[in-house]
Amino acid sequence: MLARPDVDAVCITTPDFWHAVIAVAAAEAGKDMYCEKPLANSIGEGRAVVNAVNRYGRVFQTGSHERSRSNARYACELVRNGRIGKLHTIHVNLPLDHYDLNLNVGPMPVPEGFDYDMWLGPRPWATYTELRCHFFFRFILDYSGGEVTDRGAHIIDLGQLGNATDRSGPQTVSGWGEFPREGLFNTAKKFEFQFTYANGVKMICKSEGTRGVKFEGSDGWVFIHIHGGNLEAEPASLLKEIIGPNEEHLGRSPGHHRDFLNNVKLRGECFAPPEVGHRSASMCHLANIAMKLGRELKWDPEKEIFTNDSEANNLLMPSLRAPWRV
């Protein structure tokens, strides 16, 4: 398909662990891309995608569609223009749906007509079982990052936007997670993790509460509900504020998919370009690494390395099964 001259753009909606391999190949083939979040399944792969898109001059939209909602952008404008005073804390609520992640499922015959080896692609060989594939792949770390990289990629992305750090990242990360002790699934069932930024802002993420993101400042707060985008604020009058012509404006999207198509034609930058998608996904991967190792990690967002932990640096990029590459 990538060799066809009549194909201008592709939509990457595969499981997470395929995103980077396909995106790099599509960039090399001169295709524009809409790629579902998280942008990649590791920090190293995400950087490879950004580099390839920039090198070949492609238009790229990460599927972080919550940032295209007008209410979300307005809330972030309130924060960035000081309407809640000095921002000090961002709360990200990621309640988990009630999936049984303790299932111990044995091997099954590969269904006729299913190229399971191709499905595994760049990841290590593993015996087939139905719940390894389809929706539940997201609860296996080889393929995804659980709730942290699923809806977490959406909500943390809004936290990054409101904090004006969506092209950078934090300086420290720490946290704990309750991981299944046996069975097929190995992503955290319950968790709490925290980031600290250079500007002193803390982002605290928990697997509880009403799904969304709350920005707390010295003079008030604003909360963005995910799945609908409704806003709450204290004082409530915040939601009647008008952003003046000389203040910081974040623009409005015509719709996340339409924004991508418009920029394919105009060769502009989308609302969720690859650098932004990579940084939001990186936050999720940083959290999973910190929870896995169980200690505070210091992060250099410019060099994209841990400065105090070589073991953590070994987790930034997985080994890809031949012949796949990024």
N, C-alpha and C positions, 0 to 999 in steps of 0.2 A: 504493500500500500504506500509506503513512504517513497517508493521509486516512481510513483505515478505523478506526472506533471500536472494533471488536472485536480490534484488534491492540494489545497492551499493551507488547510488547518486541520488539526486533529483534536479530539476530546479524549483525555486520559481518565478513565473511570475504573481502572483495574484496582485490585487490592494494593495497599500502600507500598508493599515491597517491590512492586514493578514500576512505580512512578518514575524513579530517576533513570533507570535503564531506557525506558521508552522516551522520556523527555529529551535526554541527550541525543538519542538516535534521531528523533524528530527535528531537533535543532540542526544537527549536521545535515539533514536532508532538506533544510530550508522551509520547514513547516512552522506555522504559528500554533500555539497550544493553549487550550483550556485544560487545566489539570486540577483534579479534585484535591482537597486538603486531606491529610498533611502533605506538603509539597514532596517530601521524601521520607523514608523510614530511618534515616540517620542524618547526623549533622554533616558528615563527610559527603554523603550522596547529595544532600541539598546544595552544598557549595558547588559541586560539580554541575548541577543543573543550572544554577545562576551563571556560572562561568560560560557554559555552552550557549545559553540564550543570549548573553551579551556578546559573545564572540561572533555569533552568526546573525545578530541583529533581528531576532525574532520577537513578535508580540506574544506575551504570556500573561494569562490570568490564572491566579490560584483560586480555587473554589471556596474561598473564605467569604461567602455571600452575606454573612451578617454585617460586614463592614459597608455593604452597599445600601443598607436600610437608612432612610433619611433620619429617623429618630436616633439611631445609634450615632450617626455622624453629628447630629445636633448636640447630643449628650457629651460627646468628646470635645466639641467646640466649647461647651460650657466649662469643661475642666481645663482645657488648654488656654482659655481666656480668663482664668482666675475667678469664675463665678462662684466656686465653692471655696474660695480662699486658696491657701497653699495646700496642694495635694500631698498627702502623706501615706495613705494606704489604699491599695486596690484589693478588694475581696472577689475572688472567683469561686462561684459555687458550681460544683460538678456532681450533683447527685446521680448515683448509678441506678439504672433500671435493674429489675430483679431477675437477673440471669443466674442460673446455677453454674458457677464456674468451678465446681468441684467434681464435675463429671469425669469418670475414668472410662473412656471409650476405647475399645480395642481396635485392631486393624480390620479393615473391610476390603472386599474385592473392588478394584477400580471399575466404575461403571463403563459399560461398552460405549465407545465413541468419545470418551473423555481423555484428552491427552494430559494426564496428570503430571508427567515429567515437565511438560511445557508450563503447566500451572505453577509448579515449584520454581521454575526459571532460575533466577540467580541465588536462591536460598538453598540450604543444605537438603540432601535427600531425607525424606521422612516417610514412614508408612502411611498409606491412605486411610483416612477415616472421614466420614461425611462432614463432621463438625469441624474438621481442619479447614474446610473451604467455605465458600459462600459467606454469610454474614459473620459467622463466629471466628473467622481468621483473625479478627481484630483483637482477640483476647490471647493471642500467641505472639510473644515478643519477636520471633523471627520474621513475622509478617506485618506487625503493627504494634501499637503501644497502649491498647486498651482504651478506657474512657479518656485517659489523659491526652492521647493524640486524636481521639474521635471528636467529641464535642468540645474537649479542651482546646483543640486547635482553633475553634471558632471563638470561644469566649476569651481565651488568653490573647488572641489577636486583637480583640476590642480593647483589652487592657493596655496592650502595647500602643494602640492608636491614641487612646486618651492620654497616655503618658508621654507621647511624642518620642517613643523609643522603638518604633516598628521597623527601623533599619539598623538597629543595634541590639543590645541585650543587657542582661544583669551582670553584676560583679560577683555575686555569691548565690548559691543554691543549696538548700538542705531540705530534708523531709523524711517521712517514714511511710511505708506502705505495708498493707497486709496482703501477702501473696499466697495463692493456693500452694499447699505442700505436696500435692500429688495430682495426677490426672493430666489431661491434655492442655489445659489453660494455665498460663503463668504470668499474666498481667495483674496489677494490684486491684484487689476487690474494694478496699478502703484505703484512703490516703490523706495526707496533709503535707504540703510542701510550700516553701517560701523562697522568694527571690528578693534580693536587695540591689537597687540600681545606684549608679554613681550620683544621682541627684537626691539620694536619701529615701526615695519612695520604696515602700515594701509592697510586694504582691503576695498575698496569702491565698492558697488554693486548697479547698476541702471538698471531700466527696459527700457533701450534705448541703442542705439549704435549698432555696428556690433557685433554679438554674438561671444564671446570669452573672453580671459583673457590677460591682458597686465601687464607686470612686468616693473616697472620704477625704475631705479637706478641712481646713481650720474653721471655715464658715458654713459648712453644710455638706450634703452628699447627694449623689444622683445614682440611680440603679437602672440598668438596662436589662429587661427581661428577654431571654432568648426564646425563639419560637413565637414570634409576634412583634417583638421589638418595643413593647409598651415601656414607658418610663415612670419612675417614681423619684421624688426628690424631697429634701428637707433643707430649707423651707420650700413648700410647694410652689411658691412664687417663682422659683428658679426656672420652672418650665414655661414661663411667660417672657423670659428674657429674650431680647433681640440682640443678635451679634452685629455690632456696628461695622461700617464699611472699612474702617482702618484696623479692625481686629483680625485675628487669624480665622480664616474660613477653610473648611475641608472639602468644599464642593459637594455636589449631589450626583448620585449615579442614576442613569436611566434604567437601571436594572443590571444585575451582575452579568448576565449572559449578553444582554444588548451592549453593555459597555465593552465587552470583549469583541463582539462583531464590529462595532463602530471603530475600534482601534485597529482591527485587522485592515480596515479600509483606509483609515487616516494615518496609520503607523505611529500612533501615540502610545502613551503609557497607560495601562489599565489601573483600576482602583486597587488591585491586589497583585502588583508586579512580583517577579520571582524573588527579589531580595526581601521584600516584605513577607512573602509566603515562607521563605526559608527561615527568617528570623522567628516567626511565630511557631513554626514546627520545631525549631531548635530549642525553644523554651520547653516544649513538651518532652523532648529527648533529654534535655538537661535534668528535668525533674525525675524521669525514669532512671537515669544513671545514678543520681543522688540517692534515690530511694533504694535502688539495688545495692549500692555500696554502704548505705547507712551512715554517711558522714557529710559534714559541710564541705562543699567544693568551691574553690575560687576560680572564676571564669574571666578570661580576657576576651571580650566581645569583638575586638578588632582582629586579633590573631586567631580567634576561635580555638583556643586551647585552654585546658585547665592548668593553672600555674602552681598547684600544690599537690597534684596527684597523677602519677604516671599510669596507674591502673585505670583511672577514669579516662585518660587520653586513649587508651587501647580500645575503648568502647565507642569512639567517635565514628568509626568506619568499619562496617562488617566486611568479611571476605566474601566475594561474589563467586558463585559456582560458574566455571567455564561453560560456554564461551562468552558469558555475559560480562559487560563492562560499563563503566560510566566515564 
